[in-house]
Amino acid sequence: MDEHLSTIANLINALKSFPGIGTRQATRMAYDVLKMDDEQVENITKAIAETKSKVHACPRCGLYTDKEICDVCEDENRDHSQLLIISYPKDALSFEKNHTFNGIYFVLNGLLSASLGRSVEDLHLDKLIERIHEEGVEEVIIATDPTVEGETTALYIANALGKENVKISRLAYGLPMGASLDYADSLTLERALKGRTKIE
């Protein structure tokens, strides 16, 4: 990037590390930073630093929180007999924003993938089974994305939980194969939950 000062080029490269941000967007953002006053820049850098230092995975479910235990796990008004398995913490945002699910969560933090080196050990199913027993879970709803990796992971989890005394179901997707949960609208998610099917 010879056309940019080295300092700006470094900022552009740093911004490009965000998923979905290409060179053009990163360049625009970098030059926008130069238009900001010192207070705006300080607020942004402070917010990033605090997010990184204070936010962590809930030790019970894996959702992000800045408390010891997340709000979902602490909420006694939630239905703790229903547990929704999701791939990543961000997948819970759609359900929570649209109030389509009132149970608790378990985050896998990824799917089975040979190409990415993710094996069954990375799913931490022992922790999942422990949570099922502790919470008195009656139904486990698997909500991995409708992709090859998502389907493979869902089937493995269903088999692994076969000996547990819980109903195991899978979202009835109104989404095409390869779609992502975080792009689903509220009506699609609601129908997917209501139309979930038992995994045999």
PyMOL commands that set and color helices and strands:
alter all, ss='L'
color gray80, all
select helices_A, chain A and resi 6-15+23-35+38-54+71-74+91-97+120-123+125-135+148-160+181-183+186-194
alter helices_A, ss='H'
color red, helices_A
select strands_A, chain A and resi 56-57+64-65+82-86+104-107+139-142+167-170+197-198
alter strands_A, ss='S'
color yellow, strands_A
deselect
rebuild
show_as cartoon
